[in-house]
Amino acid sequence: MSAHNAVMTGIATYLNRLWRYGLVLSGNRTAAEDLVQATCVRALEKSHQFEPGTRLDRWLFSILHSIWLNERRAERYRRGEGLVDPESALIFDGIKEIETNILARRVLREVQSLPEAQRETVFLVYVEGLTYREAAEILAVPIGTIMSRLAGARAKLAWLAADQSGAETKRER
């Protein structure tokens, strides 16, 4: 299969993941959609650069991140317009316990409050399941920077684990 055909057939598989990453980066639904559209166009234009047999998702994430950085440098997003409320972005299938919903909202709110570099690193490694090396390549930073960002994010979010274990201890009594 040619590189162009691999990109053409594989791109639809990653649209939701690309949109989520665009949303994590921009915090704006419309901007996320625009980022995904620009990523698809650029991927198709540059499909000859894709190496079949390598991970298409990594390549697409790199393109999206590059577009986002370029757009960010060119113009700043209008402040406060179209920002996504992290709580409204939660969608649960089926009935979940109220405590689970509350904890999930708290986790999402705390992750959204992380500095941008930590937030995008947490997303790529913990949500998308990329390796440290893959995240480093997408973000164009050394692997040590990825490790440092994740350590900082874990330290800032450590209260969640302590708070959750305290809640479970109270229920067991």
Helices and strands as residue ranges (DSSP letters): H 3-10, G 11-14, H 15-26, H 29-45, G 47-49, H 56-74, G 86-89, H 98-113, H 116-122, I 123-127, H 132-139, H 143-172
